[in-house]
Amino acid sequence: MSDTFNIGVRAFAFINEEDNIAGVSGDGSAFHVRQTESIQADSGKSQFGMLASLAMFKLTVAILSLLVAAYAAELPSKKYLNLAAIKTMVAAAEAEAQRHHGEVTICIVDESGNLLFLEKGDAAPLNTIQWAQKKARHAAFYKSPSKDAAETVKKGNVEALAYPEFFPNQGGLPIIVDGQILGGVAASGAKSEIDEAIAQAALDALSKK
């Protein structure tokens, strides 16, 4: 009876069902069928999760790249007057003023009329400080020489004097590069045509830069 019982136990005995151990073989070695299947299933799920995460990451990167490319494509390319350009223009304007033996105030503004450079000659009248700025701002605002404003008033269109930054005096020129307005440059203190010649010298130097 005892031998029969021991043989029966060795032949097949279920133990520890909570640990998913299926049974014990005749020689006493344990085989874990359910546990192995569970591990394989977990491994498969883990690999699938990793692949899914990698695919999602790649998709996110691709979408972001497209958005960045589209955003960059929509941004306009804008030129502006940097310090090097301003120095180039000023040097040319000063040389032209010296050539004419003129004492003038030189002014450069950006496209919104903000002051970028202002230099008064030693003997230039004080009022040229304001006049040079007004000429430059007119040129920048209206994208035309301040001489055009003078011609407008001469034709009888005096109502134009009420326009913002409108200044009817020759000597201011717009700074336009590749069809884009960058600002205005002006001189004041000499004869009107000389003032404009000084401003033109500044523009010529910028175009050669």
C-alpha positions as CSV (number, residue, x, y, z in Angstrom):
1,M,0.0,0.0,0.0
2,S,2.8,2.4,0.9
3,D,4.8,1.5,-2.2
4,T,1.7,1.9,-4.4
5,F,1.1,5.3,-2.8
6,N,4.7,6.4,-3.4
7,I,4.6,5.2,-7.0
8,G,1.4,7.2,-7.5
9,V,3.0,10.3,-6.1
10,R,6.1,9.9,-8.2
11,A,4.0,9.2,-11.3
12,F,2.0,12.3,-11.2
13,A,1.4,14.8,-8.4
14,F,-0.1,18.3,-8.6
15,I,1.5,20.8,-6.4
16,N,1.4,24.5,-5.9
17,E,-1.3,25.4,-8.5
18,E,-1.0,29.1,-7.4
19,D,2.5,29.2,-8.8
20,N,1.3,27.7,-12.1
21,I,3.4,24.5,-11.7
22,A,1.6,21.8,-13.8
23,G,3.1,18.7,-12.1
24,V,6.1,16.6,-11.3
25,S,7.5,14.0,-13.7
26,G,8.2,10.4,-12.8
27,D,11.9,11.2,-12.1
28,G,10.9,14.1,-9.8
29,S,11.9,17.0,-12.2
30,A,9.5,19.9,-12.4
31,F,8.0,21.2,-15.7
32,H,6.3,24.5,-15.8
33,V,4.1,24.5,-18.8
34,R,1.8,27.3,-17.8
35,Q,4.6,29.4,-16.3
36,T,6.6,29.1,-19.5
37,E,3.6,30.0,-21.7
38,S,3.0,33.0,-19.4
39,I,6.6,34.2,-19.7
40,Q,6.5,33.8,-23.5
41,A,3.3,35.7,-23.7
42,D,4.7,38.6,-21.5
43,S,7.9,38.6,-23.7
44,G,5.8,38.9,-26.8
45,K,3.7,41.7,-25.3
46,S,6.9,43.5,-24.3
47,Q,8.4,43.3,-27.8
48,F,5.2,44.4,-29.3
49,G,5.0,47.4,-27.0
50,M,8.6,48.4,-27.8
51,L,7.9,48.2,-31.5
52,A,4.7,50.2,-31.1
53,S,6.5,52.9,-29.1
54,L,9.3,53.0,-31.7
55,A,6.8,53.4,-34.5
56,M,5.0,56.1,-32.6
57,F,8.3,58.0,-31.9
58,K,9.2,57.9,-35.6
59,L,5.8,59.1,-36.6
60,T,6.0,62.0,-34.1
61,V,9.4,63.0,-35.4
62,A,8.2,62.9,-39.0
63,I,5.1,65.1,-38.1
64,L,7.3,67.6,-36.3
65,S,9.8,67.7,-39.1
66,L,6.9,68.5,-41.6
67,L,5.5,71.2,-39.3
68,V,8.9,72.8,-38.9
69,A,9.5,72.7,-42.6
70,A,6.1,74.2,-43.4
71,Y,6.5,76.9,-40.8
72,A,10.0,77.8,-42.0
73,A,8.7,78.0,-45.6
74,E,6.1,80.5,-44.6
75,L,8.5,82.9,-42.9
76,P,9.5,85.8,-45.2
77,S,13.2,86.6,-45.7
78,K,13.7,90.1,-44.3
79,K,16.8,92.2,-44.8
80,Y,17.8,94.9,-42.4
81,L,20.4,97.6,-41.9
82,N,23.1,96.1,-39.7
83,L,26.0,98.0,-38.2
84,A,28.4,97.2,-41.0
85,A,26.0,98.5,-43.6
86,I,25.4,101.7,-41.6
87,K,29.1,102.3,-41.3
88,T,29.6,101.8,-45.0
89,M,26.8,104.3,-45.8
90,V,28.1,106.9,-43.3
91,A,31.7,106.8,-44.6
92,A,30.5,107.4,-48.2
93,A,28.2,110.2,-47.1
94,E,31.0,111.9,-45.1
95,A,33.3,111.6,-48.0
96,E,30.8,113.2,-50.3
97,A,30.1,116.0,-47.8
98,Q,33.8,116.8,-47.6
99,R,34.1,116.8,-51.4
100,H,31.4,119.5,-51.5
101,H,33.0,121.3,-48.5
102,G,29.7,121.0,-46.8
103,E,28.9,121.0,-43.0
104,V,25.9,118.8,-42.7
105,T,23.9,116.5,-40.4
106,I,23.6,112.9,-41.6
107,C,20.8,110.7,-40.5
108,I,19.8,107.1,-41.1
109,V,16.5,105.5,-39.9
110,D,15.0,102.1,-40.3
111,E,11.8,101.3,-42.2
112,S,9.6,102.4,-39.2
113,G,11.5,105.7,-38.8
114,N,13.5,104.6,-35.8
115,L,16.8,106.4,-35.5
116,L,19.8,104.3,-36.4
117,F,22.5,107.0,-36.9
118,L,22.7,110.7,-36.4
119,E,25.8,112.8,-36.9
120,K,26.0,116.6,-36.9
121,G,28.9,118.4,-38.6
122,D,30.9,120.8,-36.4
123,A,29.6,123.9,-38.2
124,A,26.2,122.5,-39.2
125,P,23.2,124.6,-37.8
126,L,21.3,123.1,-34.9
127,N,18.1,122.9,-36.8
128,T,19.6,120.4,-39.2
129,I,19.4,117.8,-36.5
130,Q,15.6,117.8,-36.8
131,W,15.5,118.4,-40.5
132,A,17.8,115.5,-41.4
133,Q,15.6,113.2,-39.3
134,K,12.4,114.5,-40.9
135,K,13.8,114.0,-44.4
136,A,14.9,110.5,-43.6
137,R,11.6,109.5,-42.0
138,H,9.6,110.9,-44.9
139,A,11.7,108.8,-47.3
140,A,11.3,105.6,-45.3
141,F,7.5,106.1,-44.7
142,Y,6.6,107.0,-48.2
143,K,9.3,105.0,-50.0
144,S,10.2,108.0,-52.1
145,P,12.6,111.0,-52.0
146,S,11.6,113.9,-49.8
147,K,12.0,116.0,-52.9
148,D,8.8,114.4,-54.1
149,A,7.0,115.9,-51.1
150,A,8.3,119.3,-52.0
151,E,7.0,118.9,-55.6
152,T,3.6,117.8,-54.2
153,V,3.3,121.0,-52.2
154,K,4.4,123.2,-55.1
155,K,1.6,121.7,-57.2
156,G,-0.9,123.0,-54.6
157,N,-1.5,119.9,-52.7
158,V,-1.0,121.6,-49.3
159,E,-3.3,119.1,-47.6
160,A,-0.4,116.7,-47.8
161,L,1.3,118.7,-45.1
162,A,-1.1,117.0,-42.6
163,Y,0.1,113.5,-43.5
164,P,2.2,111.8,-40.9
165,E,6.0,112.2,-41.3
166,F,5.4,114.2,-44.5
167,F,8.3,116.6,-45.0
168,P,8.6,118.7,-48.2
169,N,12.3,119.3,-48.4
170,Q,14.9,117.8,-50.7
171,G,17.7,115.7,-49.2
172,G,16.1,112.4,-48.0
173,L,16.2,109.1,-50.0
174,P,14.6,105.7,-49.3
175,I,16.9,102.8,-48.7
176,I,15.5,100.0,-50.9
177,V,17.2,96.7,-51.5
178,D,15.7,94.0,-53.8
179,G,12.4,95.8,-53.7
180,Q,12.3,95.9,-49.9
181,I,12.3,99.1,-48.0
182,L,15.0,99.1,-45.3
183,G,14.8,102.7,-44.1
184,G,15.8,106.2,-45.2
185,V,19.0,108.3,-45.3
186,A,19.2,112.1,-45.4
187,A,21.5,115.0,-45.1
188,S,20.8,118.6,-44.1
189,G,22.9,121.7,-43.9
190,A,24.0,122.3,-47.5
191,K,22.0,123.3,-50.6
192,S,19.1,120.9,-51.1
193,E,20.7,119.3,-54.2
194,I,23.9,118.7,-52.3
195,D,22.1,117.2,-49.4
196,E,20.5,114.7,-51.8
197,A,23.9,114.0,-53.4
198,I,25.3,113.1,-50.0
199,A,22.4,110.8,-49.3
200,Q,22.8,109.3,-52.8
201,A,26.5,108.6,-52.1
202,A,25.5,106.6,-49.1
203,L,23.0,104.5,-51.2
204,D,25.6,103.9,-53.9
205,A,28.1,102.6,-51.3
206,L,25.5,100.2,-49.9
207,S,24.6,98.8,-53.4
208,K,28.3,98.1,-54.0
209,K,28.7,96.3,-50.6
